[in-house]
Amino acid sequence: MLWRLSPESPEPLYQQLVRQLRAAVVSGRLKPGERIPSHRELAAKLVINHLTIKRAFDLLEAEGLLVTRRGLGTFVSDPLPKGHAAPGWQEVESDLARGAETARRLGADRSAWSGMVDRAWKISRTEEST
């Protein structure tokens, strides 16, 4: 799994990781029951403090997306909590997360991103009726 964290982003590193891990789980790239790298393994790979990783993992555990089993590691929850496993929605949420990441990287704020989503929705509705 490839994680892309941007130290230049105004979004804190732990939040970038939370967003990317959540998108990977929701999209199915990380499967229920799949082991993910430990805090220290991931910190070494990303060259960031392991406490940053722990903070992200703790938030995702609180959401019910990850579970840590003492002595075994951290895993994607199996089953996933309601609302995170709806067929089809994973792809939509993953696509939106990628789009939001790109928009943020290009300097868009939340308001601009919302406008883009609204325009995309209107375009899709127009194409439906033709």
C-alpha positions in Angstrom: 0.0 0.0 0.0 1.4 3.4 -1.0 0.8 6.3 1.4 1.5 9.8 0.2 1.9 12.3 3.0 2.7 16.0 2.3 4.6 17.9 5.0 3.8 21.1 3.1 0.1 20.5 3.4 -1.9 22.6 5.9 -3.6 19.3 6.9 -1.7 17.6 9.7 0.2 14.4 8.8 -2.0 12.2 11.1 -5.1 13.5 9.4 -3.7 12.9 6.0 -3.0 9.3 7.1 -6.4 8.9 8.6 -8.1 10.1 5.4 -6.0 7.7 3.2 -6.4 4.7 5.5 -10.1 5.3 5.7 -10.4 5.6 1.9 -8.3 2.4 1.5 -10.7 0.5 3.9 -13.9 1.9 2.4 -12.7 1.3 -1.2 -11.8 -2.3 -0.4 -8.1 -1.9 -1.1 -7.6 -2.9 2.5 -9.8 -5.9 3.2 -11.6 -6.7 6.5 -9.2 -8.8 8.6 -6.1 -7.6 6.7 -3.1 -6.8 8.9 -1.6 -3.4 8.4 2.0 -2.4 9.2 2.8 -1.5 12.8 3.2 2.1 14.0 7.0 1.7 13.9 7.1 -0.1 10.5 4.9 2.5 8.9 6.8 5.4 10.6 10.1 4.0 9.3 8.6 3.7 5.8 7.1 7.2 5.8 10.0 8.7 7.8 7.8 10.3 10.4 7.4 10.0 14.1 5.7 6.7 15.2 3.4 8.7 17.5 1.9 10.4 14.4 1.0 7.0 13.2 -0.3 5.9 16.6 -2.6 9.0 16.7 -4.1 8.1 13.3 -4.5 4.5 14.3 -6.2 5.5 17.5 -8.7 7.7 15.7 -9.5 4.9 13.2 -9.9 2.4 16.1 -12.4 4.8 17.7 -14.3 4.8 14.5 -14.3 1.0 14.5 -12.3 0.7 11.3 -9.2 -0.8 12.9 -8.6 -3.2 15.7 -5.3 -3.8 17.5 -4.7 -7.3 18.9 -2.0 -7.3 21.5 1.0 -9.3 20.3 -0.5 -9.8 16.8 -0.7 -6.3 15.3 -3.3 -3.9 13.9 -6.0 -5.2 11.5 -8.9 -3.8 9.5 -12.0 -4.6 11.5 -14.0 -7.7 10.4 -16.8 -7.1 10.0 -16.6 -3.4 9.2 -19.0 -1.1 11.1 -22.3 -0.2 9.5 -22.1 2.5 7.0 -18.6 1.6 5.9 -19.3 -1.6 4.0 -22.2 -0.6 1.7 -21.6 -2.1 -1.8 -20.9 0.6 -4.4 -20.5 3.4 -1.9 -16.9 2.4 -1.2 -15.9 3.3 -4.8 -17.7 6.7 -4.6 -16.1 7.6 -1.3 -12.7 6.6 -2.5 -13.1 8.6 -5.7 -14.2 11.6 -3.7 -11.3 11.3 -1.3 -8.9 11.2 -4.2 -10.6 14.2 -5.8 -10.5 16.1 -2.5 -6.8 15.3 -2.1 -6.0 16.6 -5.6 -8.1 19.7 -5.1 -6.5 20.4 -1.7 -3.0 19.9 -3.3 -3.9 22.5 -6.0 -4.9 25.0 -3.4 -8.7 24.6 -3.2 -10.4 25.2 0.1 -13.5 23.4 1.4 -15.9 25.9 -0.2 -14.2 25.5 -3.7 -14.3 21.7 -3.3 -18.0 21.8 -2.5 -18.6 23.9 -5.6 -16.7 21.4 -7.7 -18.8 18.5 -6.3 -22.0 20.4 -7.0 -21.0 21.2 -10.6 -20.0 17.5 -11.1 -23.4 16.4 -9.8 -25.2 18.8 -12.1 -23.1 17.7 -15.1 -23.9 14.0 -14.3 -27.6 14.8 -14.1 -27.5 16.6 -17.4 -25.8 13.7 -19.0 -28.4 11.3 -17.6 -31.2 13.2 -19.3 -29.6 13.1 -22.7 
